[in-house]
């Protein structure tokens, strides 16, 4: 009895979709981390000891009210 090609070929492997999806997610996470790193560098402030502090503009309170109350 001869072996037919359709008896050997079992179709495309299903794991190829999962591998591509995982690689896409990993590349997207790496790209997001790089963008966040370079985007937040302008808000990093270093003190005299070399410690970095992240000062975000929306987390600061306005100092205009304090400046108006106490005349210098």
N, C-alpha and C positions, 0 to 999 in steps of 0.2 A: 504494500500500500504506500503510495507516494505522499509526501508531506506537502500540503498546500500552503501558500503564502498567508492566507487569511487565518490559518491555524497558528502561525508563529507570531504575527503582528497583533499586539494587544491594544493598540491605540496609543494616543499621546498620554504621557505621564501627567497626572493631575497635580503633582507637587511643583511643577514649573510655575504655576500661577502664584502659589504661596511664596516661593523664593523671590519672585519679582516684586511682590507686594512688600515683603520684609525688607528687601534692599531699598525700595523706594521710601519706605518709612524711615529707615536709618539715615539715608541721604537727606531727607527733609529735616530730621532732627539735628543733623550736623550743620546744615545750612542755617537753621534757626538759631542755633547756639553761636555760630560765627556772627550773624547779624546782630544778635543781642549783645555780644561781647564788644563789637566795634561801635554799636549805638550807645552803649552805656559808658564808654570811655570818657566822653566829654563831661560826665557828671561825677567822675571820681576825683576826690580831693585827698591829698596826702598831707599828713601833719609832719611836725619836725622829727618824729621818730621813724617815719617811713610807713606808718600804718595808713592803709587806704580806707576811706569812708565814702559811701555812695550818697550823694546829696541830690535828690530828685526835686524838680521844681514844684510839683504838685504836693509834695510832702512838707514844704516849708510854709510857715505862717508869715503873713505879711508884717513887716516891721514899720509900716507907715503910721499906724495908730500909735505906736510907742514913740516915734520920733515927733509927732505933733504934740503929745502931752508934755514932754520934757524939753523946754527950750534950752539950747546950749549957748 
